[in-house]
Amino acid sequence: MSSNNEPIEIPPLTGIYAEPFSMGKLFRMMKFFGPAAVVASLSLGVGETIMVTGLGAWSEYGLLWLLVLSVVVKGIFVTYLIGRYTAVTGQRIGHRLVMLPGPRGWLLLSVIVAELGLIGMGLTAVAKPCGHLITYLSYDALPGNLAFDTWVNLWTNVIFAAAMAVSLMSSFRMLERQQIVICGVLVLGTIVATVLVRPDVGGMIMGAIRIGHLPAAPEWGPTAVRADYSLNMVVIFGYIGGSLSGHLAYSSWVSMSGWGINSHPRIDDIRRRAGEGPRIDYLPDDPQQARRLRKLLLPLKWDCGMGAFVLLIVSIAFLAAGATILYPRQETLSGNSWELLTKQASIWREIHATMVPVYYVMILAALWGTLASVPEAITQVTNDFLGAIWPRFEEFPIWRLKCIIVTGCFAFSVMWTWSGITFDLMTQIAAFLTVSLGLFVVFSFVLYFNMTLPRGYRPSWYIAAAGIASAATLLLCAIGGGVGLARKVLAGF
């Protein structure tokens, strides 16, 4: 690349990108699945395994459309458009967001503060149900005369510490392989379980297509639903499809994977030019070269599609289980309960007693995957953002940054575990500040960045339209969450 601002050249396509479609090519493309598996695993813990089953337990199939909408908005369009910008330009999202008008890095610092401040709370909502489940299974054999809740908190701390230790010893590639296995186990296990519980297929179809339908909350429904229906919907929508840190880290993982222009032999020069200003002027005007780069987006499209498929299948399966087994029993929880995982065992007991231990292994694997994934995503985002604000920070060892973040996560988790804060309030705060409001703000800028690329490299009109609709949906969730939380806080005075 020359230094006189001449356009780059997109190299001719080779390998799998140049091959015509075939079944062999289809199977080889499966190797692209990886980064989206990590993004998906960030929501499989609290989102699918806990909240979705609880949703089916009181609404039956009536709110299945909400899950589908969340997967489409966040699992497909948010993930794809964030990854797409990096794949087309070679520039990570943080290095573009730092150029926004105003004090340098104001948005990046806001995201870092929000994520680091709330991550301990969010992970506690994942670890504490695990602690409750382990205490439930082993309470009679535990020594001493400690109360059940005390053992729950102790086990929560142990599980959290173990997950953080494993996270410290794992690289992204190790984590990626682990999450692919977990996603495969969950998809296979939930498909089998769904077939065995024999859900109402007609009810599932109607629940998926009746967009906007809000079934009435029953008198025996959860306290959170009866107290503030809309806030509860926002929380569930927010926890399906991945977290803010996961989506932001996805940009970095696309770069690390060499997808799109990131496989260019002179990618370092490309990134240097991208960092010189907000205008992307190095992409060639030649339509043929633009088509080449679009074809290089194949791994990104495949990865996002596979990730969304995992989220959709697991979400539908857990909702169907709650609707089929728990709904007829009117079996739901109060806002201060953590025992849904133990109650969910009755779903698999209905199939056969031998399915219960299989369920325990599967559920703990999903929750463990979330606990182990979040520190990696937070570390990647923090490293990229601080490096974008202060380039000299890139010299700071990322493993040391990860140690600092993991230590902070554990300290905050211990505080939240013993604080007595309810599951509902914990998830409502985290869902509003990061998943709804934070994701809306960041995604709106990302959508704008994609639309201001040189004409031949912009998303197609239907992707752009879907992106705008997705941003509008996130805005409505942010407004609903903010109003619901404000009403809840004012009611406490």
C-alpha positions, 0 to 999 in steps of 0.5 A: 500500500502506498502512502499517497492515499491510493486505494488498496487492491482486493486479492483474487479469491482462492480456496473455499471462496472460489469454489462453486457450491457443493455438499463438501463445501457446505460441511467445510464451512462449518469450521467457521462457527466459533466466535458466535458460539462464544457470544451465544454462550454468554446468554445461555446461562441465565437467559435460556436455561432459567428465564425462558423456562420460567417464561413458559411456566406462566405464559405457556407458548404465548410469548414465543414470538418475543424469543424469536424477535430477540434472536433475530434482532440480536443474534442475527442483525446486531452481531452481523452488522458489528462483525461486518464493519470490522470485516469490511474495513479491518478496523475494530469497533472501538477504534472507530467509536473513539473518533466520535465528536466530544472528549476522546473516548467518552463512549468507550469509557462509559461502556467500560465503567458500566460493564465492569461495574455490573459484571459481578452482579450479572455473573452472580445471577448465573452462579447462584442458581448453580450454588442452589442446585449443588446445595439441593443435591448435597445438603444432607451430606454437608457437614456442620449445622449451617443453614441451607441459604448459607451453603448456597452462598458458599457454593456460589463463591466456590463455583465462581472462583473455579470458573474465574480460575479456568478463565484465567488459564484459557485463551480465546481459542481454547474457550471457542472450542469449549463453547462449540462443544457446549453448544452442540451438547445443548442443541442435541440434548434440548432437541431430544428432550423437546421431542420426548415431552411432546409439546403442543406444536400448534400452540408453538406455531401460534405463539411464534407468529402472534407478534405483539400478543401479551397473554395475561399474567395469571394470579399464580404467576411470578411476582415480577410479572404481576408487579411490572409486566413490561419490565419483565418482558424487557429483561427477558428480551435483553438476556436472550441473544448475548450481552453488550460485551459479547457483541463488542468483543465479536468485532475483535474476534472477527479481526483475530479470525482473519475474516473479510479484509482482515486476511489481506497481506497488508492488513497492518497498513489498512488498519493504520489508514483506518485510524487516520480519520473517520473516512474510509477512503482506501477501498477500491471503487471497482465493482468487481473488487467490491464483489470479491470483498463481499464474498470474503464475508462468507465466514461471518455470515455462516458464523452468525447464522449458526450462532442464531440457530443455537440460540433459537433451538435452545430457547424454543426447547426450554420454553416448550419444557416449561410450558408443557410440564410446569404450566399445568402445575402452576409452578412458578417462583417468587422474585427472591427465589433461585431454585428454578433449576431444581424445579426444572428437574421435574420436566425431565423426571416426567420423561424418565428418572434417568434423564434427571442426572443428564439434565443436571450435567447439561444445565451446569455445562451451560451455566459454566460456559457463561461464567467462563466466557464473560471474563474473556469478552470483558477483557477483550473489550477493555483492552481494545477500548483502552488501546483505542483511547491511549495507544500506549496501553496496547503495550500493557500485557492482556493477561495482566489486565485479565487478572485484574478484571477477574479479581474485581469480578470475584470481589463484586460477586462475593458482595452481591452473593451475600447482599440478599439482593433479589434475582429479579432486581439484579437482572433488571438493573443489568438488562436495562443499563448494558443490554438494552440502553448500552447496546442500543447506543453502540449499535446505532453508531455501528449501523451508521458506520456501515451506512457511510461506507463507500457505496459498493461496500454498504449493506444491502437495502434489506439488511439496512432496513432490518438494522434500522428496525432492530435499532428501533426495537432496542430503543423501545426496550431501553425506554420500557426498562428505564420507565419500569425501573424508575417506577419501581424505585419511586414506589420504594420511597 
